[in-house]
């Protein structure tokens, strides 16, 4: 999957790079989602979409660094945020279910 799809301004685009770009886009875009939710509510809010984008973005980046680059630094730098995002998402889901059960 390392075949060249295109070259743009000297940057070679491969399928693995597209996966990596998608991961970066999701991982960075989660902050936009969080800021918009905070503005909408007038207080700090971390929506479910933030955690979903964190987990999916980390998975895509882990795939890119594992299979596309075979880069242990990239793997390690994305493994910890992935684990934290999964943990926080689970805690958030449990908290929402608990709160919904009280209503």
C-alpha positions in Angstrom: 0.0 0.0 0.0 3.0 2.3 -0.5 2.2 3.1 -4.2 2.2 6.7 -5.1 -1.3 8.1 -5.7 -0.2 11.6 -6.5 2.5 14.2 -6.0 1.5 17.7 -4.9 4.0 20.5 -4.6 6.8 18.0 -4.0 4.9 15.9 -1.5 4.3 12.3 -2.5 0.9 11.1 -1.5 0.4 7.4 -0.7 -2.6 5.5 0.7 -0.9 5.4 4.1 -0.3 9.1 4.1 -4.0 9.6 3.4 -4.7 7.5 6.5 -2.2 9.6 8.4 -3.7 12.9 7.2 -7.2 11.7 8.2 -5.9 10.8 11.6 -4.2 14.2 12.1 -7.4 15.9 10.8 -9.6 14.1 13.3 -7.1 14.5 16.2 -6.7 18.2 15.6 -10.4 18.8 14.7 -11.6 17.5 18.0 -10.5 20.8 19.6 -12.7 22.7 17.2 -15.6 20.5 18.2 -14.8 21.1 21.9 -14.5 24.9 21.5 -17.8 25.1 19.6 -19.6 23.0 22.3 -18.1 25.2 25.1 -19.2 28.4 23.3 -22.7 27.0 22.8 -23.1 26.1 26.5 -21.3 29.1 27.9 -19.1 26.7 30.1 -16.4 24.1 29.4 -18.0 21.1 27.8 -16.4 18.0 26.3 -18.9 16.4 23.9 -19.0 12.7 23.0 -17.7 13.7 19.5 -14.4 14.9 21.1 -13.8 11.4 22.5 -14.9 9.7 19.3 -12.6 11.9 17.2 -9.7 11.3 19.7 -10.1 7.5 19.5 -10.5 7.3 15.8 -7.8 9.8 15.1 -5.4 8.0 17.3 -6.2 4.6 15.7 -5.6 6.0 12.2 -2.3 7.5 13.3 -1.3 4.3 15.0 -2.1 2.4 11.8 -0.1 4.9 9.8 3.0 4.8 12.1 2.8 1.0 12.5 2.1 -0.2 8.9 2.9 2.9 6.8 6.1 4.1 8.4 7.2 1.4 10.9 8.1 4.3 13.2 8.3 3.4 16.9 8.5 7.1 17.9 5.2 7.7 16.1 3.6 4.6 17.6 4.6 5.5 21.2 3.5 9.1 20.8 0.0 8.0 19.7 -0.4 5.0 21.9 -0.7 6.9 25.2 -3.3 9.4 23.9 -5.3 6.6 22.5 -5.4 4.8 25.8 -6.3 8.0 27.7 -9.1 8.8 25.2 -10.6 5.4 25.4 -10.5 5.5 29.2 -12.1 9.0 29.3 -14.8 8.1 26.8 -15.8 5.1 28.9 -15.9 7.2 32.1 -17.9 9.9 30.3 -20.4 7.3 29.0 -20.8 5.8 32.4 -21.4 9.2 33.9 -24.0 10.1 31.3 -25.8 6.8 32.0 -25.7 7.4 35.7 -27.0 11.0 35.3 -29.8 9.8 32.9 -30.8 7.1 35.5 -31.2 9.8 38.1 -33.6 11.9 36.0 
